[in-house]
């Protein structure tokens, strides 16, 4: 390559032709999805720019057929199992394959680099590592469905769940059992799910005339380890003092960690402290005692997101609206009548 010469990219072709990157990709891969007028416009732009296709990306596209990317923070724990299965089942039935891309907060720029290869047709995003402004930018070139936020954008659709509704049902259930002092273990600060669940908790407490005690609200990050350590610290710091008779945890993994800490401290669930989680992961019905939790329809979340994304790929933006899925409180053995408030 001569010094000073810059090769045109597929994004340059899309900009000159006035179309999306995915449209250029379809034309260059001889897809029958694009009309003849648009096809000629793209080919003309590519010729003017002396565009040389990325042979690696094109060969990968040819070998893998149509790809959808699920972009997440990490694939860790049982939370993702049903979600991924729901996405996969729909995409495979529609002739697409799923590519999972994991990214971290300090490597958000890598997602943009990955997408420049133009090997995917659409994105499902569920990670705080990808900022909303990034999502807006991606949506100019790819159809996007988000599972962790709602954006006021004509090019982005979302599937969300009723976090605040679930929190309300938890507080209602616990106060009906006589609990008046209810604690909360939070989720990751940078996620909408965590914020909505805590907001729903405080709103429900106020509605039922219950006070939120600052010392009963513990930090968390949606992990079993954090649930265990935060509950251990709480119990140790409050020896001989009155404590919450119930704790609502931002997800099931946190609740399982809190359960371990309570048992290690010599207390019992639910006799001494009632526990409630969120998500209804498979493990929640196998631990002892079985966990009362809010059932989050993860398979449906994934399958709906996949259906929506394929519709957007075919340009049916007017036919696809944001969806908010309902949740259900599943009462099991980890909640009972309010006990004493003092520990030894």
HELIX and SHEET records of a PDB file:
HELIX    1   1 UNK A   10  UNK A   17  1                                   8    
HELIX    2   2 UNK A   21  UNK A   28  1                                   8    
HELIX    3   3 UNK A   36  UNK A   48  1                                  13    
HELIX    4   4 UNK A   55  UNK A   64  1                                  10    
HELIX    5   5 UNK A   79  UNK A   93  1                                  15    
HELIX    6   6 UNK A  105  UNK A  107  5                                   3    
HELIX    7   7 UNK A  109  UNK A  115  1                                   7    
HELIX    8   8 UNK A  132  UNK A  138  1                                   7    
HELIX    9   9 UNK A  163  UNK A  176  1                                  14    
HELIX   10  10 UNK A  192  UNK A  207  1                                  16    
HELIX   11  11 UNK A  214  UNK A  216  5                                   3    
HELIX   12  12 UNK A  224  UNK A  237  1                                  14    
HELIX   13  13 UNK A  252  UNK A  264  1                                  13    
HELIX   14  14 UNK A  282  UNK A  285  5                                   4    
HELIX   15  15 UNK A  298  UNK A  313  1                                  16    
HELIX   16  16 UNK A  317  UNK A  319  5                                   3    
SHEET    1   A 6 UNK A  96  UNK A 102  0                                        
SHEET    2   A 6 UNK A  66  UNK A  72  1                                        
SHEET    3   A 6 UNK A 122  UNK A 126  1                                        
SHEET    4   A 6 UNK A 143  UNK A 146  1                                        
SHEET    5   A 6 UNK A 156  UNK A 161  1                                        
SHEET    6   A 6 UNK A 323  UNK A 325  1                                        
SHEET    1   B 6 UNK A 217  UNK A 218  0                                        
SHEET    2   B 6 UNK A 182  UNK A 185  1                                        
SHEET    3   B 6 UNK A 246  UNK A 249  1                                        
SHEET    4   B 6 UNK A 274  UNK A 279  1                                        
SHEET    5   B 6 UNK A 292  UNK A 295  1                                        
SHEET    6   B 6 UNK A 328  UNK A 330 -1                                        
END                                                                             
